[in-house]
């Protein structure tokens, strides 16, 4: 079954023409009823896209295996200008609707030459990467590891220490506000396969094996313009129907300026289908809460949407993820 048939896309288009002075504007409304729409279709997709066993029964690296030495060398060859851009958002120290009660705390030591940081990085404010022991489905983590493998002492399998060697590969920015001609996407806006492919054509890039794709929705630009809002349950992002496409292209990792998933998810009975399919199904770590504003500005100025990506989490043994500061190098 190919990607298009797997996603069971059903699109109904209605055109409405408005006359505004001398201009004629045609509006198209699309019905987004496409699979997976419910738990049954989600379960079928999970089984279809699963990478369990692909790199052996004991694999804990998942799609990190797609970033080969050849891919890293290809990424290094992209460095032409030596321009570096951070993809991390500075920690939010004040309580706000998008960081709940997990505001970043910075306390100086008595000597004023040391300090302590206290924060919870999972959520919707701290830039971080999820480990493969962070999401399970039907009682199993990636590669058929039972949830009982996690204890109060941490993850005995697939912890974030498996990324200790770092991530060095080609990164690609998918700038959907630019594609759609808006300053930012509104919360709840779904992004589909056809949107990604339209951006490939516009940007002149082709997503390939071992790439990391960053989904720019304009989350932080909207926050700057309108103030913070409750991201959980209300954010633009990828629709679950794109996951078979992600697997077909052998994308290594996905990240976004929110939590990757469109929310509400549009999949009845599943709150974060992208997180579940990518982490538990494909064995693919997810970058959450990236700050892609400077990256979008730099890419537009240089007219280059691909770059060398470097990222290194804190290698906490058995950790479910880590804060980090990814760097794009042009």
Secondary structure, DSSP 8 states (H G I E B T S, - for coil): --HHHHTT----EEEEEEEETTEEEEEEEE----S--SHHHHHHHHHHH--TTTT-TT---GGGGGS-HHHHHHHHTT-SS--EEE-------S-BTTTBT---EEEE-TTSS-EEEE---SSSSS-EEE-TTS--BTTEEGGGEEGGGEETTEESSS-GGGGTT-EEEEEEEEEHHHHHTSSS--TT-EE-HHHHHHHHHHHT----TT-EEEEE--HHHHHHHH-----TT-B-EE-GGGHHHHHHTT--EEEESS-SB-BS-SSTT-S-HHHIIIIIII---EEES---HHHHHHHHHHT--EEEEEE-----TT-SEEE---EEE-
